[in-house]
Amino acid sequence: MSQALSYTNITCPYCYSEFPTEIDVTGGSQDYYEDCQVCCNPIALLIRIDDNGEIARIEVTPGNS
């Protein structure tokens, strides 16, 4: 069984800075917005969780397009 929270690095599609983000895998697959910790632009995150509760895929796209 996986942990409830997973930590991973994402790269901002605006300033290309890499920073850590926290993902609650108990919520299953999810889509949400998070602001870049460096340039503050909105980032759209599409997170897919597999049947084992592990992160299967993360898509990071500009959040204002």
C-alpha positions as CSV (number, residue, x, y, z in Angstrom):
1,M,0.0,0.0,0.0
2,S,1.3,3.4,-0.9
3,Q,1.5,6.4,1.4
4,A,-1.3,9.0,1.4
5,L,1.0,11.8,0.3
6,S,3.5,11.7,-2.4
7,Y,6.1,14.3,-3.2
8,T,7.4,15.0,-6.7
9,N,9.1,17.7,-8.6
10,I,7.3,19.5,-11.4
11,T,8.7,22.0,-14.0
12,C,6.8,25.3,-14.6
13,P,5.8,25.6,-18.2
14,Y,6.4,29.4,-18.0
15,C,9.7,30.0,-16.2
16,Y,11.0,26.4,-16.4
17,S,11.9,26.3,-12.7
18,E,11.6,23.0,-11.0
19,F,9.9,22.8,-7.6
20,P,8.4,20.2,-5.3
21,T,4.7,19.6,-5.1
22,E,2.6,17.4,-2.7
23,I,0.0,15.0,-4.2
24,D,-2.6,13.2,-2.1
25,V,-2.9,9.8,-3.9
26,T,-5.9,8.7,-1.7
27,G,-8.0,11.1,-3.8
28,G,-7.5,9.1,-6.9
29,S,-6.9,10.8,-10.3
30,Q,-7.4,14.5,-10.2
31,D,-7.1,17.7,-12.1
32,Y,-6.3,21.0,-10.3
33,Y,-4.4,24.3,-10.6
34,E,-1.3,25.2,-8.6
35,D,0.7,28.5,-8.8
36,C,4.3,28.3,-9.7
37,Q,6.4,28.8,-6.5
38,V,8.9,31.0,-8.5
39,C,6.9,33.1,-11.1
40,C,3.4,32.7,-9.6
41,N,1.7,31.8,-12.9
42,P,-1.1,29.2,-12.8
43,I,-0.1,25.6,-13.7
44,A,-2.7,23.0,-14.6
45,L,-1.9,19.6,-13.2
46,L,-3.5,16.4,-14.5
47,I,-2.6,13.6,-12.2
48,R,-3.5,9.9,-12.9
49,I,-3.4,7.4,-10.1
50,D,-3.2,3.7,-11.0
51,D,-5.1,0.8,-9.3
52,N,-2.2,0.3,-6.8
53,G,-2.5,3.9,-5.5
54,E,0.7,5.0,-7.3
55,I,1.1,8.0,-9.5
56,A,0.9,6.7,-13.1
57,R,1.2,10.0,-15.0
58,I,1.5,13.8,-14.3
59,E,0.8,16.3,-17.1
60,V,1.9,19.9,-16.4
61,T,0.5,22.6,-18.7
62,P,0.0,26.4,-18.6
63,G,-3.1,27.1,-16.5
64,N,-4.3,30.2,-18.4
65,S,-4.5,28.8,-22.0
